[in-house]
Amino acid sequence: MTIAQRRAALWTAVAAIVAALVALVAIDGDGGGAKTHASHRTARPVYHMHADHLAYASIDDLTAASDLVVVGHVASHTTDPSSSPGDDGAGDPLPPIPHTDYSVNVDRVLKGSAGSVVVVSLSGGTSPDGRFVLDGGPLLNDGDTEMFFLQAGSDGKYYPLAGGAAVADRQSDGSYILTPDATGGAPLSVTEAAVQGGTGSKANPGTTGGPSVQAGPGSTSGGQRGGSTATVAKASHMAIVPRAFHAARSGPPVLAARRSRKAPTKVSYRLNMDAVVRVFVSRAVPGRLRSGRGSACVAVTKKNRRGHRCTRFLTLPGGFTTTGKAGSDSFGFTGRLGGRKLAPGNYVLSLTPSAGGDIGRPVRTAFRILR
């Protein structure tokens, strides 16, 4: 083959490769617009979040705990980032956790009073830093019609009960379904008449919504219960100073306020009434996103170690209880749990107040145990 023939063959091959690439981009386009092939796109990380919450086995209990129950349809939504909760177990900083506010057009008010539009706020959403999924939370899309069991926040927004899960999906027969995350057992069919009439229907017993951990900040809202004059215990203004500290070599996990100077860090918060405060500690650890239907953030194994990264929040055994008075409260935290020092790493401290048998919403903050 002459040099000229070789050059002609080379240019023919190059032209064929370019044509194939152009065809591939055209096939991958959406609605005629060319876009980069999927293998060249950078997948956003997925973060799974868990929420400490009560489960409600009956419609009566859930309705009584709600400040507002409405049937409405989602008109629009906006997602705003919040602050970073700290680092994951590998020492990498976690991105700011977004909150998504849904503008809901109210069709019918079943309990309480509301205008034509309410704003329903949920942890999670999609931001430039990744996709944040609230496990057990509703998947709301614009146009969806739902039944919302809501607690009023001091910010004018409303927050679904049961850790965000108290949003019932509308069915074709006009009824609504609450998921096991809201009931603590089997799915529960709900009708508007049951909410307004108090039928006392219950879910079958099952696993309860036990304490786990949410990565993002919890709502600190509280409010009137079922028209009663009593209010639910509410914690707010939680802080831990310093946020990074060495765990104590010995001692109990908590020291009273008068002895808090002897602890490596101080936890402060406010209560709207005298309350018992349950404290849980969770650790952020690396995970991998399980593919397929019902994807979840699971432990890293040899088989999935090359999969999409996510962050898991694991509740540690050995939570403890303290008491607080209405107003400003504090206690010293030693960085110990279950008779042992917490290992160096990143954690979330969760406070859940309760009074008179009613349990309030948890509040959380991140901290770091130094080496």
Secondary structure, 3 states (H helix, E strand, C coil): CCHHHHHHHHHHHHHHHHHHHHHHHHHHCECCECCCCHHHCCCCCEEEECCCCCCCCEHHHHHHHCCEEEEEEEEEEEEECCCCCCECCCCCECCCCCEEEEEEEEEEEEECCCCCEEEEEEECEEECCEEEEECCCCCCCCCCEEEEEEEECCCCCEEECHHHCCEEEECCCCCEEECHHHHCECCEEECHHHHHHCCCCECCECCCCCCCCCCCCCCCCCCECCCCCCECCCEEEEEEECCEECCCCCCCCEECHHHHHHCCEEEEEEECCCEEEEEEEEEEEEEEECCCCCCCEECCCCCCCCCCEEEEEEECCCCEEEEECCEEEEEEECCEECCEECCCEEEEEEEEEEECCEECCCEEEEEEECC
